[in-house]
Amino acid sequence: MCVTTHDNCEGVGPPATQAPISHTGQVLARAVTFQFALDPNAQQRILFVKCAGARRFTVNHHLARVRANLDTRSVEREALGEGEDPREPSTPSLSWSTFSFINEFNAWKNGESAASPVNEDGSRGLVWRHELPSDVFECASVDAARALENFAASRRGERSGAAVGFPRFQAKGKVTPSFRLRNRATPARSPSSQPIRFSDPSHLRLPKFGPVKLFGPTRQVRRMIDLGRFHIYSATLTQRAGRWTVSLTGVAAELHQAERSRTHRHAVPVGVDRGIISLCVAADANGVPFERFEGVKTLKHALRTLKAANQTLARTTPGSKGRQRAKARLAKTHRKVVNIRRHLVHQASRALVDRCQVIVIEDLNVAGMVRNRHLSRSISDAAMGELSRQLLYKARWHGVEVRVADRWFPSSKTCSSCGVVRNELDLSTRTYSCGVCGLVIDRDLNAAINLARWQPAGPSAVTLLDPTRALLLSTA
């Protein structure tokens, strides 16, 4: 079981300003996602694949309508002549809102629209629409609307980050099979009567699918639901490397006061330096080493296995059963690398949050660092962005203050003893030597000490408790 945050609950719950109340009176204000691996039977597996295909079909339907409308209006605008005729194109523009997409597709698939498909027996609409949950189509319409809204905001210059183009059409085999189901019940409703619920310790009941077997312990989630400390908004089913997983997204109550207490934590600020050799090195402002977590390096250790799997895949015939087995072996190896890396990062972030009152990290330009072709593999394997993301949301849960030092703060080049800043410091130099005071210290430990002593100064300083902002900083 994996526990993560879910920062975007739009479309699956009430507005953020209204904290829901559970059936036991608990205030649910903490966004949480629990993830489990599934073991569906043969019939359920077929339905999962159909739902994933229906989601792709729905998204492509909306994108095709919008693309055709934009092309038609563009041709008509050119025919009018730019600047010569103030009239608008005769073809009206389509609404990209979530509700318009849902209403249009429901009418189209139910045969109530003039453009609905006509079947061989004369009926209208999709003949297979009743085989699948209606949530699959509606949630796919929501996803299409969000993608188009991001495209529109990027085109207007209102979206931060890299520019976003028109959403790509989703093709089978080129996108991750996935779909979402909503839990159409309020938090005040009894857990035993909700559409998405645990029928027993090893089965999750989903609408249209019945009980689906789960891997792993579910006691923590079931106990939280029974006590009214967690409410499920939606269940997202995803297939990766041949295995289906479910992500239960919802809202939970704040952690117990004992978990958020600061009395038993290290009072001195602790700096955390993320690196390639070590996952992170922590030290406090007094210069005392706090913790060192060894580097992940799961991808580096799996390169030989990945190379053999890729060579085997290259020798297979396209479309053959052997090629499918080779792709499954390759995907399984990649899945193992990801799971080991995520597990180690979870261990490091939880240990730091449990022991510290104040954590200071750097605002690293991870997206820019991976453009270095000599270091891109090592930087990606170091999981720098994932570590900062986990630190931020776990610190928010446990009441820990997280400070993000300025991106240009010379933590590695500054002497932690006398404060002199070196002009040059190569990445190959793993030991920091000060020519003024004679200090000789590990490079990462020196940077961690300097980070712990960093203080916000000026408008560029940032003190964060919001995981959304942290994710933007880690991928900027």
C-alpha positions in Angstrom: 0.0 0.0 0.0 1.3 3.5 -0.9 0.0 6.7 0.7 0.4 10.0 -1.2 -1.2 13.4 -1.5 -3.7 14.3 -4.1 -3.5 18.1 -4.7 -6.1 18.3 -7.4 -9.5 17.0 -6.4 -11.5 19.1 -8.8 -14.5 17.2 -10.1 -14.4 14.5 -7.4 -15.4 16.4 -4.3 -16.7 19.6 -2.8 -14.9 23.0 -3.1 -11.8 23.4 -1.1 -13.5 26.1 1.0 -16.0 23.7 2.4 -14.5 21.1 4.7 -16.8 18.0 4.6 -18.0 16.4 7.9 -18.0 12.6 8.2 -20.8 10.5 9.7 -18.9 10.5 13.0 -18.5 14.3 13.0 -14.9 14.4 11.9 -13.7 17.4 9.8 -12.1 16.1 6.7 -9.6 18.6 5.3 -6.5 16.6 4.3 -6.3 15.3 0.7 -4.9 11.8 0.7 -4.6 8.9 -1.8 -4.2 5.2 -0.9 -2.9 2.9 -3.6 -3.3 -0.9 -3.8 -2.5 -3.5 -6.4 -5.4 -5.5 -7.7 -6.0 -9.1 -8.5 -9.1 -9.1 -10.8 -10.7 -12.2 -12.2 -10.9 -12.9 -15.9 -14.3 -11.2 -16.4 -13.2 -8.1 -14.4 -10.0 -7.8 -16.3 -11.9 -7.7 -19.6 -14.2 -5.0 -18.2 -11.2 -3.0 -17.0 -9.7 -3.1 -20.5 -13.1 -2.1 -22.0 -13.4 0.9 -19.6 -9.9 2.1 -20.4 -10.8 1.9 -24.1 -14.1 3.8 -23.5 -12.1 6.5 -21.8 -9.8 6.9 -24.7 -12.8 6.8 -27.1 -14.5 9.6 -25.1 -11.5 11.8 -24.9 -10.7 11.5 -28.6 -14.4 12.3 -29.4 -14.2 15.6 -27.6 -10.7 16.5 -29.1 -11.9 15.7 -32.6 -15.0 17.9 -32.2 -12.9 20.8 -30.9 -10.1 20.4 -33.5 -12.7 20.3 -36.3 -14.4 23.4 -34.9 -11.1 25.3 -34.6 -10.0 24.4 -38.1 -13.4 25.4 -39.6 -13.3 28.8 -37.8 -9.7 29.3 -38.9 -10.6 28.7 -42.6 -13.6 31.1 -42.3 -11.6 33.7 -40.6 -9.0 33.6 -43.4 -11.7 33.9 -46.0 -13.1 37.0 -44.3 -9.6 38.5 -44.4 -7.8 39.6 -41.2 -8.5 43.3 -40.4 -10.8 43.8 -43.4 -14.1 42.4 -42.0 -15.0 42.7 -38.3 -17.5 39.9 -38.5 -17.0 36.6 -36.7 -16.9 33.3 -38.5 -20.3 31.9 -39.3 -19.5 28.6 -37.4 -20.0 29.2 -33.7 -17.3 28.3 -31.2 -17.7 25.3 -29.0 -17.9 25.5 -25.2 -15.0 23.7 -23.6 -16.6 23.5 -20.1 -16.9 20.3 -18.2 -20.7 20.3 -18.1 -21.1 21.0 -21.8 -18.7 18.1 -22.6 -20.6 15.7 -20.3 -24.1 16.8 -21.6 -23.0 16.6 -25.3 -21.5 13.1 -25.0 -24.4 11.8 -22.9 -26.8 12.9 -25.6 -24.5 11.6 -28.4 -24.1 8.1 -26.9 -27.7 7.8 -25.9 -29.0 8.6 -29.4 -30.6 11.9 -28.4 -28.3 14.0 -30.6 -28.7 14.6 -34.4 -25.1 13.5 -34.8 -25.5 10.3 -32.8 -24.3 7.1 -34.6 -27.0 5.0 -36.3 -26.7 1.2 -35.8 -27.6 -1.6 -38.2 -31.0 -2.3 -36.5 -31.9 1.4 -36.9 -31.3 2.3 -33.3 -29.2 5.3 -32.4 -26.4 5.7 -29.9 -23.6 3.4 -28.7 -25.0 -0.1 -28.3 -22.4 -1.0 -25.7 -22.9 2.0 -23.5 -24.8 0.1 -20.8 -22.1 -2.5 -20.3 -19.8 0.0 -18.6 -20.3 2.5 -15.7 -21.5 5.9 -16.8 -18.7 7.4 -14.6 -16.1 6.3 -17.2 -17.6 8.5 -19.9 -18.3 11.5 -17.6 -14.8 11.4 -15.9 -13.2 11.1 -19.4 -15.2 14.2 -20.4 -13.8 16.0 -17.4 -10.2 15.0 -18.3 -10.7 16.3 -21.9 -12.0 19.6 -20.6 -9.1 20.0 -18.2 -6.6 19.3 -21.0 -8.2 21.8 -23.3 -8.3 24.4 -20.5 -4.6 24.0 -19.9 -4.0 24.5 -23.6 -6.1 27.6 -23.6 -4.5 29.0 -20.5 -1.0 28.3 -21.9 -1.9 30.0 -25.2 -3.1 33.1 -23.3 0.1 33.2 -21.2 -1.8 32.5 -18.0 -0.2 29.1 -17.2 3.2 28.8 -15.6 5.8 26.4 -16.8 6.5 25.2 -20.3 4.0 25.9 -23.1 1.3 23.3 -23.6 0.1 22.5 -27.1 -3.2 21.1 -28.2 -3.9 17.7 -26.4 -2.8 14.7 -28.3 -5.2 12.0 -29.4 -5.0 8.9 -27.3 -4.0 5.7 -29.2 -4.2 2.2 -27.9 -0.8 1.0 -26.9 0.7 4.4 -26.6 -1.1 5.7 -23.5 -1.4 4.2 -20.1 -4.7 2.3 -19.7 -6.6 4.1 -17.0 -10.1 5.2 -16.0 -11.8 6.8 -13.0 -15.0 6.0 -11.0 -16.6 8.4 -8.6 -18.0 7.5 -5.2 -21.4 9.1 -5.5 -22.0 9.5 -1.7 -21.6 12.2 0.8 -19.1 11.8 3.8 -22.1 11.8 6.1 -23.4 8.6 4.6 -22.7 5.3 6.3 -19.6 3.6 4.8 -21.5 0.3 4.4 -23.9 2.0 1.9 -21.4 3.8 -0.3 -20.9 2.6 -3.9 -17.1 2.3 -3.4 -16.4 0.4 -0.2 -14.4 -2.5 1.3 -16.6 -5.6 1.4 -14.1 -7.5 3.4 -10.4 -7.1 4.3 -9.2 -8.3 0.9 -11.9 -7.1 -1.5 -12.9 -3.6 -2.7 -16.4 -3.3 -4.2 -16.7 -1.2 -7.3 -19.8 -0.2 -9.2 -20.5 -2.6 -12.1 -17.5 -4.8 -11.2 -18.5 -6.2 -7.8 -15.8 -7.2 -5.3 -12.3 -7.0 -6.6 -9.5 -8.7 -4.8 -6.6 -6.5 -3.4 -3.0 -7.2 -2.5 -1.6 -5.9 0.7 -3.0 -4.9 4.1 -6.1 -2.7 4.1 -6.6 -2.5 7.9 -5.4 1.1 8.1 -7.8 2.4 5.4 -10.8 0.4 6.6 -10.3 1.6 10.1 -10.1 5.2 9.0 -13.3 4.8 7.0 -15.2 3.1 9.8 -14.1 5.9 12.3 -15.1 8.6 9.8 -11.5 9.8 9.4 -11.4 9.1 5.6 -13.9 9.5 2.8 -13.4 8.2 -0.7 -14.2 10.6 -3.5 -13.0 8.5 -6.5 -11.2 5.3 -7.5 -8.7 5.5 -10.4 -7.7 2.2 -11.9 -4.5 2.1 -13.9 -2.6 -0.7 -15.7 1.2 -0.5 -15.6 3.5 -3.3 -16.5 0.6 -5.8 -16.8 -0.7 -5.1 -13.3 -3.8 -3.2 -12.4 -3.7 -0.8 -9.4 -6.4 1.3 -7.8 -5.8 4.8 -6.2 -8.5 5.7 -3.7 -8.5 9.5 -3.6 -10.4 11.4 -0.9 -10.2 13.6 2.2 -9.0 12.6 5.6 -9.0 14.1 9.1 -5.9 15.8 10.4 -3.4 13.6 12.2 -3.6 13.2 15.9 -2.1 16.0 18.0 0.6 13.6 19.2 1.7 13.1 15.6 1.9 16.9 15.1 3.6 17.7 18.4 7.0 19.4 18.1 8.2 18.7 21.6 10.1 15.5 20.8 11.6 16.8 17.5 15.1 18.3 16.9 14.8 22.0 17.8 17.7 23.2 15.7 17.0 23.8 12.0 18.2 20.9 9.8 19.5 21.4 6.3 19.0 18.7 3.7 21.3 18.5 0.7 20.1 16.3 -2.1 22.8 14.8 -4.3 23.7 12.0 -6.7 26.2 10.0 -4.6 23.9 10.1 -1.6 20.1 10.5 -1.7 20.4 13.3 0.9 22.7 14.4 3.7 21.2 16.2 6.7 23.0 18.3 9.3 21.8 21.0 11.8 22.8 24.6 12.0 25.4 23.8 14.8 27.4 21.7 12.3 26.4 18.4 13.8 25.8 15.6 11.2 22.1 14.6 11.5 21.5 11.8 9.0 22.9 10.4 5.7 20.7 8.4 3.3 22.6 6.4 0.7 21.8 7.0 -3.0 19.0 5.1 -4.6 20.8 4.0 -7.8 18.1 1.4 -8.6 18.3 2.2 -12.3 22.1 1.9 -12.4 21.9 -1.5 -10.7 19.2 -2.7 -13.2 20.9 -1.5 -16.4 22.3 -5.0 -17.2 18.9 -6.6 -16.8 17.2 -3.8 -18.8 19.8 -4.1 -21.6 19.1 -7.8 -21.9 15.4 -7.3 -21.8 15.6 -4.6 -24.5 17.8 -6.9 -26.7 15.3 -9.7 -26.4 12.5 -7.4 -27.3 14.3 -6.1 -30.4 14.8 -9.7 -31.7 11.1 -10.6 -31.5 8.6 -10.3 -34.4 6.1 -7.4 -34.2 2.7 -8.6 -33.3 3.8 -12.0 -32.0 3.1 -13.6 -28.6 6.9 -13.7 -27.9 7.0 -9.9 -28.4 4.1 -9.5 -25.9 6.0 -11.6 -23.3 9.2 -9.7 -23.9 7.4 -6.4 -23.4 5.9 -7.7 -20.2 9.4 -8.7 -18.9 10.8 -5.3 -19.7 7.9 -3.5 -18.1 8.2 -5.6 -15.0 11.8 -4.6 -14.6 11.0 -0.9 -14.9 8.2 -1.3 -12.4 10.6 -2.9 -9.9 13.0 0.0 -10.3 10.3 2.6 -9.7 8.9 0.8 -6.7 12.3 0.4 -5.0 13.2 4.0 -5.6 9.8 5.2 -4.3 10.1 3.0 -1.2 13.6 4.4 -0.3 12.5 8.0 -0.8 9.4 7.4 1.4 11.7 6.0 4.2 14.1 9.0 4.0 11.3 11.7 3.9 9.4 10.1 6.8 12.5 9.8 8.9 13.3 13.5 8.4 9.8 14.7 9.1 9.5 12.5 12.3 12.7 13.9 13.8 12.9 17.6 12.7 11.0 20.8 13.6 12.5 22.9 10.8 13.8 21.5 7.5 15.7 23.6 4.9 16.0 22.4 1.3 17.2 23.9 -1.9 15.1 25.1 -4.8 16.8 22.9 -7.4 16.1 23.3 -11.1 15.8 19.6 -11.6 14.2 19.9 -15.1 17.2 22.0 -16.2 19.7 19.6 -14.6 18.5 16.6 -16.5 19.2 18.3 -19.8 22.9 17.6 -19.1 23.4 14.4 -21.1 26.3 13.4 -18.9 24.3 13.5 -15.7 20.7 13.1 -16.8 20.5 9.4 -15.9 22.1 9.8 -12.5 20.0 12.8 -11.7 16.8 11.0 -12.7 17.8 8.0 -10.6 18.5 10.3 -7.6 14.8 11.2 -7.3 15.5 14.8 -6.3 12.1 16.2 -7.2 10.2 13.3 -5.6 12.1 13.7 -2.4 11.2 17.4 -2.2 7.5 16.6 -3.0 7.3 14.0 -0.3 9.0 16.2 2.3 6.6 19.1 1.6 3.3 17.2 1.9 4.4 15.1 4.9 5.7 18.2 6.7 2.3 19.8 6.2 0.6 16.7 7.7 2.9 16.6 10.7 3.2 20.4 11.4 6.9 20.6 10.4 8.1 23.9 8.9 9.9 23.6 5.6 12.0 26.4 4.2 13.2 26.5 0.6 16.5 28.3 0.1 17.0 30.5 -2.9 18.1 28.7 -6.1 21.3 30.8 -6.3 22.3 30.3 -2.7 25.9 28.9 -2.9 25.5 26.2 -0.3 28.2 23.9 -1.8 30.8 26.7 -2.4 30.5 28.4 1.0 32.8 27.3 3.8 30.6 26.3 6.8 33.4 27.5 9.2 34.4 30.9 8.1 31.8 31.7 5.4 34.3 32.3 2.5 32.7 31.5 -0.9 34.9 29.7 -3.5 34.7 30.8 -7.1 34.9 27.4 -8.6 34.0 23.9 -7.4 33.8 21.0 -9.8 31.3 18.2 -9.4 34.1 15.7 -9.2 35.4 17.3 -6.0 33.8 15.4 -3.2 35.7 17.0 -0.3 35.5 20.7 0.4 38.8 22.3 1.4 38.9 26.0 2.6 42.1 27.8 1.8 41.4 30.5 4.4 40.6 28.6 7.6 41.9 25.2 6.6 38.6 23.4 7.0 38.4 20.0 5.3 34.9 18.5 5.2 32.7 16.3 3.0 31.1 18.4 0.3 27.5 17.3 0.9 27.8 17.7 4.7 29.2 21.2 4.2 26.3 22.1 2.0 23.8 20.7 4.5 25.2 22.8 7.3 25.0 26.0 5.2 21.4 25.2 4.2 20.5 24.7 7.9 21.9 28.2 8.6 20.0 29.9 5.7 17.5 32.5 6.8 14.8 34.1 4.6 15.9 37.5 3.5 14.1 39.7 1.0 11.1 39.1 -1.2 12.8 36.2 -3.0 12.9 34.1 0.2 10.3 31.3 0.3 8.9 29.4 3.3 6.7 26.6 2.2 4.1 24.3 3.6 2.1 23.7 0.4 3.0 20.6 -1.6 1.5 22.1 -4.8 4.1 25.0 -4.7 6.8 22.5 -3.9 6.0 20.4 -6.9 6.2 23.5 -9.1 9.6 24.4 -7.7 11.0 20.9 -8.0 10.1 20.8 -11.7 10.7 24.4 -12.8 
